Amino acid sequence: MPARPGLILKLSCPDQPGIVARVAGYVAGHHGNLVEFEQFSDARAGKFFARLEIETTALDVEIPDFIDGFGTLGRALRAAWPRFHQLPTLILRLSRYARSGSSMDRR
């Protein structure tokens, strides 16, 4: 089963209201699909951190343009430069033993 095409975005910026909504709005506005969104805030440091997985199959722009366009939002959020990574293509094949436990488990 081929992996779906996508990007990983790692983002950190000063904590402020509306970060999740603005990031999700940007992705949805270009027909991207957020398949994972992990976030946390460090109250002491006043920082927000997030890691997103974005499915890019239906994007209405090319991936480099999507990444470049995010720069405007990143500057508005005063983000440390957001880092995007292409998802690797990964194919896993599991034997019946890997799916159901080792043969030792069935004795």
VOBA-1610 file (N, C-alpha, C; in pm, whole numbers, padded with zeros to 5 digits, always signed):
BEGIN
Met+00085-00118+00000Met+00000+00000+00000Met+00090+00124+00000Pro+00084+00206-00102Pro+00168+00326-00105Pro+00123+00428-00003Ala+00219+00499+00052Ala+00188+00606+00147Ala+00126+00724+00072Arg+00041+00798+00139Arg-00018+00916+00075Arg+00085+01028+00072Pro+00083+01111-00034Pro+00179+01220-00040Pro+00147+01325+00066Gly+00250+01378+00127Gly+00223+01477+00230Gly+00348+01546+00280Leu+00324+01634+00375Leu+00429+01713+00437Leu+00417+01703+00588Ile+00528+01717+00654Ile+00532+01736+00799Ile+00572+01882+00821Leu+00498+01952+00904Leu+00532+02090+00941Leu+00563+02093+01090Lys+00678+02149+01124Lys+00715+02173+01264Lys+00719+02323+01282Leu+00648+02370+01384Leu+00628+02514+01402Leu+00645+02550+01549Ser+00712+02661+01575Ser+00715+02717+01711Ser+00702+02868+01698Cys+00627+02927+01791Cys+00606+03071+01788Cys+00560+03116+01927Pro+00554+03247+01951Pro+00497+03293+02077Pro+00353+03244+02089Asp+00317+03199+02209Asp+00180+03152+02231Asp+00084+03269+02219Gln-00026+03248+02150Gln-00125+03353+02127Gln-00255+03288+02083Pro-00367+03353+02104Pro-00495+03297+02061Pro-00502+03283+01909Gly-00565+03176+01863Gly-00596+03160+01721Gly-00492+03091+01635Ile-00383+03043+01693Ile-00279+02979+01611Ile-00334+02859+01536Val-00399+02768+01609Val-00451+02646+01546Val-00550+02681+01436Ala-00639+02774+01462Ala-00739+02813+01362Ala-00673+02871+01238Arg-00572+02953+01257Arg-00506+03016+01142Arg-00429+02914+01059Val-00359+02824+01124Val-00284+02721+01052Val-00381+02627+00979Ala-00484+02582+01050Ala-00583+02492+00989Ala-00653+02562+00873Gly-00682+02690+00887Gly-00746+02766+00781Gly-00659+02776+00657Tyr-00529+02795+00677Tyr-00437+02802+00563Tyr-00437+02669+00488Val-00423+02560+00564Val-00419+02426+00502Val-00550+02398+00429Ala-00662+02419+00495Ala-00793+02393+00433Ala-00818+02485+00314Gly-00770+02609+00322Gly-00788+02704+00214Gly-00721+02662+00084His-00624+02571+00096His-00555+02518-00023His-00591+02372-00047His-00698+02325+00015His-00750+02189-00001His-00656+02082+00053Gly-00573+02120+00150Gly-00490+02021+00219Gly-00575+01954+00326Asn-00528+01841+00374Asn-00600+01767+00477Asn-00507+01744+00596Leu-00545+01795+00712Leu-00466+01771+00833Leu-00498+01631+00885Val-00401+01542+00876Val-00424+01406+00923Val-00368+01385+01062Glu-00278+01473+01106Glu-00229+01474+01245Glu-00200+01619+01282Phe-00230+01654+01408Phe-00198+01788+01457Phe-00169+01774+01605Glu-00041+01776+01639Glu+00001+01767+01778Glu+00051+01904+01820Gln+00009+01947+01938Gln+00046+02081+01983Gln+00063+02085+02133Phe+00141+02180+02180Phe+00145+02210+02322Phe+00200+02350+02341Ser+00169+02406+02455Ser+00218+02538+02491Ser+00303+02527+02616Asp+00411+02601+02619Asp+00496+02613+02737Asp+00463+02747+02802Ala+00382+02741+02908Ala+00334+02864+02972Ala+00449+02947+03028Arg+00549+02883+03082Arg+00662+02956+03139Arg+00737+03035+03034Ala+00760+02972+02920Ala+00836+03038+02813Ala+00746+03119+02721Gly+00613+03099+02735Gly+00521+03171+02648Gly+00530+03126+02503Lys+00565+02998+02481Lys+00585+02945+02346Lys+00479+02839+02313Phe+00449+02832+02184Phe+00357+02734+02128Phe+00439+02646+02033Phe+00416+02516+02038Phe+00486+02422+01951Phe+00383+02332+01884Ala+00406+02299+01757Ala+00314+02210+01687Ala+00390+02126+01586Arg+00336+02008+01562Arg+00382+01919+01456Arg+00258+01874+01383Leu+00254+01897+01252Leu+00138+01865+01170Leu+00177+01772+01057Glu+00088+01681+01024Glu+00103+01604+00902Glu-00008+01649+00809Ile+00031+01691+00690Ile-00063+01747+00593Ile-00065+01658+00470Glu-00182+01603+00437Glu-00197+01528+00313Glu-00209+01628+00199Thr-00130+01609+00095Thr-00120+01709-00012Thr-00182+01665-00144Thr-00250+01552-00145Thr-00306+01497-00268Thr-00393+01598-00343Ala-00478+01672-00273Ala-00576+01760-00338Ala-00537+01908-00336Leu-00412+01941-00303Leu-00372+02082-00297Leu-00406+02153-00428Asp-00448+02278-00416Asp-00480+02357-00535Asp-00359+02437-00586Val-00243+02417-00524Val-00117+02479-00567Val-00009+02371-00561Glu+00103+02398-00625Glu+00217+02307-00617Glu+00275+02313-00475Ile+00335+02204-00432Ile+00389+02197-00295Ile+00487+02312-00265Pro+00582+02344-00354Pro+00672+02457-00322Pro+00597+02589-00302Asp+00489+02611-00378Asp+00409+02733-00362Asp+00332+02731-00230Phe+00284+02613-00191Phe+00215+02598-00063Phe+00310+02634+00051Ile+00432+02582+00044Ile+00532+02609+00148Ile+00569+02758+00150Asp+00595+02814+00032Asp+00630+02957+00025Asp+00517+03044+00079Gly+00393+03010+00044Gly+00278+03087+00088Gly+00260+03084+00239Phe+00307+02978+00302Phe+00296+02969+00447Phe+00384+03073+00516Gly+00484+03122+00444Gly+00574+03221+00503Gly+00503+03345+00553Thr+00400+03390+00482Thr+00323+03508+00524Thr+00258+03482+00660Leu+00196+03365+00674Leu+00134+03330+00802Leu+00240+03315+00910Gly+00350+03251+00876Gly+00459+03233+00972Gly+00510+03365+01026Arg+00525+03463+00938Arg+00571+03596+00984Arg+00466+03662+01073Ala+00338+03647+01037Ala+00231+03706+01119Ala+00227+03645+01259Leu+00261+03516+01267Leu+00264+03448+01397Leu+00395+03470+01472Arg+00489+03538+01407Arg+00625+03557+01461Arg+00690+03421+01491Ala+00673+03330+01396Ala+00723+03193+01413Ala+00871+03186+01383Ala+00938+03101+01462Ala+01072+03060+01422Ala+01049+02991+01289Trp+01135+03008+01192Trp+01105+02963+01056Trp+01048+02823+01059Pro+00925+02809+01010Pro+00863+02677+01009Pro+00941+02582+00918Arg+00950+02458+00959Arg+01023+02358+00881Arg+00924+02258+00823Phe+00931+02239+00694Phe+00851+02139+00626Phe+00942+02025+00584His+00889+01904+00589His+00960+01785+00542His+00863+01704+00460Gln+00909+01650+00347Gln+00825+01560+00268Gln+00813+01429+00344Leu+00695+01371+00342Leu+00677+01240+00404Leu+00750+01137+00319Pro+00821+01046+00384Pro+00886+00941+00306Pro+00782+00841+00257Thr+00813+00779+00145Thr+00727+00671+00098Thr+00770+00547+00171Leu+00677+00484+00237Leu+00708+00369+00321Leu+00606+00261+00295Ile+00655+00143+00268Ile+00566+00029+00248Ile+00603-00074+00353Leu+00505-00117+00429Leu+00528-00218+00532Leu+00460-00347+00490Arg+00530-00455+00506Arg+00471-00586+00482Arg+00481-00662+00612Leu+00372-00709+00661Leu+00371-00783+00786Leu+00339-00929+00759Ser+00415-01016+00821Ser+00383-01157+00810Ser+00266-01187+00901Arg+00207-01302+00885Arg+00094-01335+00972Arg+00139-01345+01117Tyr+00266-01379+01139Tyr+00316-01386+01276Tyr+00330-01247+01336Ala+00372-01151+01259Ala+00386-01015+01310Ala+00250-00956+01344Arg+00147-00992+01268Arg+00013-00938+01295Arg-00050-01003+01417Ser-00022-01128+01440Ser-00095-01197+01546Ser-00005-01239+01661Gly+00115-01194+01664Gly+00208-01233+01769Gly+00298-01346+01720Ser+00401-01375+01792Ser+00494-01478+01749Ser+00433-01616+01768Ser+00495-01715+01707Ser+00445-01851+01722Ser+00455-01897+01867Met+00547-01839+01943Met+00560-01873+02084Met+00437-01830+02163Asp+00371-01720+02122Asp+00252-01673+02193Asp+00133-01766+02177Arg+00135-01848+02072Arg+00019-01933+02046Arg+00034-02071+02107Arg+00142-02097+02173Arg+00160-02230+02234Arg+00090-02240+02366
//
